[in-house]
C-alpha cells in the first residue's frame, strides 16, 4: 500500500512536469509556458486518484485504533490501572489521544474530497498535483516507525532516516503551502506577499487549516530529531536487562505510544502515515 501511495506521489507531478517539458521542447510545438501548463494539468486521474484515496483515510482511522487496542494488550499493559479495559472506554481513550489525526482524516473525507472532485469543477489540477507531493514524506516516516518497532534506534540507518524525514516533511508538508502561493503569484503577476489578500478568503482558510497540523507535527519531529542527534534519546544501543528489569519488565502505569506516533511525550519521532 505504501509503495502504491509513494508511486502515485511521484507519478502525478512527474507526469505533469514531463508533459509540460515535452510540449515546450518538441521542435514542432514549442508551446509557451502557460499553454504547456494548462494542457499538461488536464488529466482524468487527478480527480480519480482522490476518489481512490478516500477509502484509505476511512480505513486508517480503524487501523490506528486497532494498533492502539493491541498495544494495550501487550505484556505489562493488560494490568495497567490507567489502561482502558473495555472496547467502549478504549474508543474514548483513543479518540482523546488521537484527536488531531482522526480530525485530519475526517476533514480529508468530508471536506477535501468534495472540494477536489466536485466544487473546483476541473480547475486547479496543477495545485492539486502539488498537494499530492505531500506523500513524498511518507516513506521515511513509516521507516522510522518500523525501526523503532524493531528497536533499531541505535543504528546509523535510523539517524539517516531521521534526517531524511526532517527534510522531506519540511519541504513537502510545510514549505508546500508557501510554494503554492508563490506559484499563483507568478501566474497572476502578483507580488508574493499580496497573494493572500488577492485570492478568495476560503482559499486562505483552507490552506491555514491544512497547514496548522503539519506545523504541529513538524515541531514534534524537530524535538525528536534534536534528542536523537544530541544523544539524549533512546537512540543509544539497548542496555542488557538487570535483575530489577527482569522482575518488573514494564511500567504498569505506562500507556502505549499513540497509534500515529506523533507523541509530545515520546523521546523520538515515532511516526506513521497520515
N, C-alpha and C positions, 0 to 999 in steps of 0.2 A: 504493500500500500504506500509506504513512504517513498519507494522508488518511483511509483507512478506519479505521486504528487511532485517530487523533485523533477521528474521528466517533463511534466506539464508546465512547471515554473520556468523551465529553460525553453521549452518548445514554443510557447506563445510569443514571448518577447523576441525570441530568436527568429521565429518565422516572420514577424513584423520587420525586424531590422534587415533580414536577408531580402525580403520583398522590396523594401524601400531602397536598399542599396542597388539592387538589380535594376529597378526602374530608373534610377538616376545614372547608372553607369553604362547600361547597354547602349552602344552607339546609335542604334536605330530609334531609340526612345529619348534619352537624355531629358527626362522629366525634371521639373523643378522640385525643390524640397517639399513644398506644400502639396502639390499634386501627388507626389510619391507617398507622402504620409497618409493622405486621405484614402487613396486606393488600397494601400497596404493594410490599413487598420480595419477594413471591412471584411470580416470573416465570420461565418456562422458559428464556429467553435467558441468564439468569445463569449457568447451568451449560453451556448450549450454546455460549456465547461462549468458554468455557475450552477446549472441545474444538476449536473453530475456530481458536483462537490457538496451540495446541500445535505444529502444523507450523512456525509462524514461528520458534520457538526452535531447532528442528532445522535448518531452512534457514539461519538466521542464523549458526550455527556454521560451516557450509560457506561462506557468503558472506563472512564475516570472513576465513576462510583464503584465499579467492581474492583478496581485496583485499591481504592480506599477501603472497601469492605474486607478484602482478603488480607490487607496489611493489618487490620485489626485482629485477624485470626492467627497471626504468626505467633510462634512460641514466645511467651513472655508478655504478649499483649492481651491474650484472652482473659487474664485475670486482673487486668488493669482496671482500677476502680473508675478511672476517667474515661475509659473506652466504652462507647455505646454497645449494649449487648443485644439489642433488637433491631430489626430492619428499619422500623419507623424512626427510632432515635438515631440510627446510623445515617439515614437520609437527611434528617435535620442537621446533624453534625457535619455531614458532607457539604450541604448547601451553605452553611456558615463558613466553612473552611475554604471552599472553592467558589465563593460567591462571584468574584470578578471573572473567573474563567467561564463559569456557567453563563453569566450575563453576556459575556463576549459571544459565546456560541449562540445564545438565543437571539441576540441582535443580528448576527450574521444571517440567521434563517428568516426572521420576521421582518427585518428592515432592509439589509443589504441585498438579499435575494430579489424581492420585488422591485427595488430601485434599479438593480443592474439589469434585470430581464425585461421589465415592463415600463417603468417610468422614464428611463433615459431614451427609449424609442430608437435604439441603434446608434445613438451619438456617444462620443467619448470612448471608442474602443481602445484608442491608444492609452488613455489614462487607466482604463480597466486592466489592460495588459500589464502596465507598470505595477498596479496593485498586486497582480499575481506573483510578481517577483519577491514579495514578502516571504514566500515559502522557501526561498533560497537559504534562509537561516535555519530551516527545519532540520536538515541532516546533522549539523553539528550539535544542535540542541538535543536531538534524540541519541546521538552517540555519547554525549556527556552523561545522559541518564543511564544508558546501558553500562558504561564504565563504572559508574557509582554503584549500580546494582551488583556488579561482579567485584566490587571492592578493589578497583584498579586506580584509585585516586593518586597513588604514589608513582604512577608510570609517566614517562615522557609523553606518551600519546594523549593522556588526559590533559596535560598542560598545553600541548599544541592545540588540541581541540578546544580547550577553554579560550585560548587567544583567538582562534578562528571564529568561535561562537560570538565573542565580544565584537569582533569587527563586522561579521556578517549581519548580526542583529542590529547594530548601529546603522549600517548602510541601508539595509533593505527593509527595516521596520521603523527607523527614526528619521533618517535623512530622506526617506522616500517621500514624505509629505511636503517638506520644503521644495524638493525637486519638482513635484507636480505643479506647485505654484510658479516655480521658475520657468518651467516649460510653457505653461499657459501665458506667462508674461511675455516670453519671446514670441509666441504665436500671435498674441493680440497687440504686440508692440507697446506693452505697459511696463513701467519700472517694477521690479520685483516687490518692493515694499508697498506698492499701490495695489497689487493684485488682490489682497484680502478685502480692500474697500471697493473693488470693482465687481468681483464675482457675486452671485446671489448669496444671501445670508445662510440658506440651508446648506450650501456647499461648505462654507466655513464651519458651520455647526457639525456637519458630518465628519469633516476632516479632524476637528478637535476631539470629537467623541472617539474616533478610531485611534487617534494618536495618543490620547491620555493613558490607556492601559499599556501601550508599548513603552512609554516613558517610565511608567512604574516598574514594569518587568525589567527594563534595561537597567534601572537603578539597582535592582536586586542582583542582576548579573554582574554589575560593576563591583558590588560589595563582595560577592563570592569570588570574583577574579582577584580582587585586592588581597583577600585572605589566602587564596591559592598561591599567588606569586610572591607573597611576603613570608610564606612558610608558617602561617598561623592557622592553617586549616587541616582537614583530615587528609590532605594530600600526602602526609607522611606515611611511610610503609607501616602497615598494621603491626602493633606490638604483640608478642606472644601472650596468651592468656595467663593470668595469675590465678592463684588459688581462690582469691576473692571473686574474680570474674567467673570462675567455673561454678562457684556456688550461687552467684547472682548474675546470670548471663545477660539480663536486660534490666532496664529500669522499669519497674512495674507501673510507674506513673507516666511513662512516656507514651505519647501518641505517635503514630506513624507520620512520615513526611507527607505533605499534600500530594494528591494523585497527580497534579500537574507539575509538581516540582518547584514552583515559584514560592519559596518559603522565606519569610523575613527572619526566621529563627535558624534556618539552615546555615551551616558554615561554608557551603559550596552551592553553586547554582545548579540545583537538580531540576532539570527542565525536560519537558516533553513537548509534543506537538500541540498546536492550538489553532 
